[in-house]
Amino acid sequence: MSDSAHDDLASALRRLAQSAEVPPLDPVRERALLEAFDKSQMEQRTPAGSGVWRAAAAAAALAVAATMAWAIVSRPGRPGRPPAPPAVAPLTTTEFVVWPGAAELPTFESGHLMRMEVPVSALRSLGLSPPPSPVGVVQADVLVGQDGLPRAVRLSPDF
């Protein structure tokens, strides 16, 4: 936009602002409107960024739990045999499995996917059949809800 066009637009806006008739304030309506706004804000108030922090905390807790499970199961010289894992059906990489306990959570409204490394030994507890992995970990996608809690998990297509 050229300087003259900018100046013309600014003067037109000034003239419009000066010619606009503003009705007098109604204190009763103003108070009612502000109270309704305050009430709405109090109902929706959550700490800024809490969803991101909750998602990060859920991912960190999953990583710690999976690492601990993997360390316990793979510890050398462990007496006895590990209990038989629960029977799970092999899944394709595109199928999501409901996260344990997610069915009791509030309705899923929005969320995001988080890709993370999960120890192969932890997959059975999530209802996934572990693929062969020479490194002991696989990539998994975890669907995290708007509340920062995990809702579903699947093996990553490029594990």
TAWORA-V722875 format. One record per run of one state. SS is the DSSP state (H for helix, E for strand, - for the rest). FROM is the first residue (numbers start at 1). TO is the last residue. If there is no record, write none. Layout:
[[SS	FROM	TO] [SS	FROM	TO]]
This chain:
[[-	1	2] [H	3	19] [-	20	26] [H	27	44] [-	45	49] [H	50	73] [-	74	96] [E	97	98] [-	99	101] [H	102	104] [-	105	110] [E	111	119] [H	120	126] [-	127	136] [E	137	145] [-	146	149] [E	150	155] [-	156	159]]
